Amino acid sequence: MFGSTLDYFILRQIAHRRNLATEVQLDNAFGQESSSSLEAELPKFRKLVDRFEGHFPLLPGLRYLDMGCGTGELTMAFAKLGAGAITGVDFLPRNIDRARTLAARLDIDPPVRFICQDLHAWRPAGDERYDVLLSFDALEHIENPERFLAKMADFVAPDGIAVLAFGPLFHSPFGDHMWDFFRLQIPWRGMLFPEQVMLRVRRECFRPTDPAKRYQDIAGGLNMMRYSEFLRIVRATGWEFDYLAVNTFLNRIPVLRFLSDQLMRVPQLGDYFAHNVYAVLRRCQQTNAAGQGPEPGAGH
Ligand SMILES: C[S@@+](CC[C@H](N)C(=O)[O-])C[C@H]1O[C@@H](n2cnc3c(N)ncnc32)[C@H](O)[C@@H]1O
C-alpha cells in the first residue's frame, strides 16, 4: 500500500501476539473439550441447516460425505440432527485425530467415520457414491477449487447434490482470515497489503512455525478464489445451482441486506462484497444455453 517497509510497520503496530501458537502447540491443544458441548450447540447447527431454506436434506436413508470436515463437530452435529451415515475427510492430521477422539466419546448413531486424506488424491473405498456432499467453510481453503469441484462429480450419486457453505472469500472485507491477531480490523487488508508483508507479520505474531510464503501454502490453505470465479467454475465443471444465496448473515438487517443485493448486481463489485456463499449444486442435466447461473441474493 505504502511500500513494504511502511506497510510492515503499520501491520506490526496493529497486530498482537495473544494467539501466537506453534504447529506443535496446535497439534497438542486438543482433547480438553467436553462432549456435552456438541449437544449444547445443536440449535446453532440447526440454524445453519435452516439457512438453506429447505434445500439441505438431513435424512437417515441418505449417505453423506463431509469434505474438509476439520475437527468434525459439524459432521457429528449433522448426524445428531438426522443425517444418515457420514464420512468426514480432512488432510490435517491434528483435525482428524481430534474428530476421532470426540466421536469415540460421543454416542453417535448412525456411525460417523473420519479419514485423513487430501481430497484431491482420495477415492472412496469400492468407488462408493454419496447422496449428499457437504463442504462447510472449506471451499475458500481447498487448493485449486476448479479441480476439486470437477472431482466432486466422482463422489456423488446420480441424483445426489452438493451442499456448500463457505467464506469469507479472500477479496471480501475480511477475507484474509487473520482477524484473530489484529487489534484493529482494516477491511480488505489482504488486498491492500502485500502478501509477503502479511505473511511475515503472520509468522512473527501468529504462526511462527508455519513457513508459508504464499496464502495458498498456509496450514489449511487459502485459495483466494473470487465469487465470480466460483460461478464460472461451477458451470465449467458440469454442475448447476439448485440454490444460491450470498451474505445470508445480513438477512436480519434489511437495510444492509438490500445494499448487499444491489452491490452484488454490479459485476465488477460483487467479488469485493461477497462475504459468504450458500449453494446447493447438482450435476447438469443439459448444457445451460445462456451459460448463466442464477442471480444471487438472500436465497431464491
Ligand atoms: C476452516 S476448516 C472448516 C472445517 C469444518 N468443515 C467446519 O466447518 O468446522 C477448512 C478445512 O479444510 C481442510 N482442507 C483444505 N484443503 C483440503 C484438502 N485438499 N483435502 C482435505 N481437507 C482440506 C483444512 O484442513 C481445514 O480443516
The ligand as an SDF file (V2000), in Angstrom:
LIG
                    3D

 27 29  0  0  0  0  0  0  0  0999 V2000
  -11.9690  -23.7880    8.0740 C   0  0  0  0  0  0  0  0  0  0  0  0
  -11.8360  -25.5160    8.0890 S   0  0  0  0  0  0  0  0  0  0  0  0
  -13.5430  -25.9900    8.1380 C   0  0  0  0  0  0  0  0  0  0  0  0
  -13.7690  -27.2390    8.9180 C   0  0  0  0  0  0  0  0  0  0  0  0
  -15.2210  -27.7230    9.0670 C   0  0  0  0  0  0  0  0  0  0  0  0
  -15.8440  -28.0190    7.8050 N   0  0  0  0  0  0  0  0  0  0  0  0
  -16.0450  -26.7490    9.8640 C   0  0  0  0  0  0  0  0  0  0  0  0
  -16.9030  -26.0930    9.2640 O   0  0  0  0  0  0  0  0  0  0  0  0
  -15.8320  -26.6250   11.0550 O   0  0  0  0  0  0  0  0  0  0  0  0
  -11.3380  -25.9580    6.4270 C   0  0  0  0  0  0  0  0  0  0  0  0
  -10.7860  -27.3530    6.3770 C   0  0  0  0  0  0  0  0  0  0  0  0
  -10.4960  -27.7440    5.0230 O   0  0  0  0  0  0  0  0  0  0  0  0
   -9.3980  -28.6350    5.0870 C   0  0  0  0  0  0  0  0  0  0  0  0
   -8.8010  -28.7990    3.7480 N   0  0  0  0  0  0  0  0  0  0  0  0
   -8.2890  -27.8270    2.9500 C   0  0  0  0  0  0  0  0  0  0  0  0
   -7.8160  -28.3910    1.8040 N   0  0  0  0  0  0  0  0  0  0  0  0
   -8.0550  -29.7260    1.8910 C   0  0  0  0  0  0  0  0  0  0  0  0
   -7.7880  -30.8380    1.0270 C   0  0  0  0  0  0  0  0  0  0  0  0
   -7.1910  -30.6710   -0.1590 N   0  0  0  0  0  0  0  0  0  0  0  0
   -8.1560  -32.0690    1.4300 N   0  0  0  0  0  0  0  0  0  0  0  0
   -8.7590  -32.2550    2.6310 C   0  0  0  0  0  0  0  0  0  0  0  0
   -9.0210  -31.2460    3.5030 N   0  0  0  0  0  0  0  0  0  0  0  0
   -8.6820  -29.9930    3.1340 C   0  0  0  0  0  0  0  0  0  0  0  0
   -8.4770  -27.9820    6.1080 C   0  0  0  0  0  0  0  0  0  0  0  0
   -7.5530  -28.8730    6.6650 O   0  0  0  0  0  0  0  0  0  0  0  0
   -9.4760  -27.4780    7.1420 C   0  0  0  0  0  0  0  0  0  0  0  0
   -9.6620  -28.3720    8.2010 O   0  0  0  0  0  0  0  0  0  0  0  0
  1  2  1  0
  2  3  1  0
  2 10  1  0
  3  4  1  0
  4  5  1  0
  5  6  1  0
  5  7  1  0
  7  8  2  0
  7  9  1  0
 10 11  1  0
 11 12  1  0
 11 26  1  0
 12 13  1  0
 13 14  1  0
 13 24  1  0
 14 15  1  0
 14 23  1  0
 15 16  2  0
 16 17  1  0
 17 18  1  0
 17 23  2  0
 18 19  1  0
 18 20  2  0
 20 21  1  0
 21 22  2  0
 22 23  1  0
 24 25  1  0
 24 26  1  0
 26 27  1  0
M  CHG  2   2   1   9  -1
M  END
$$$$
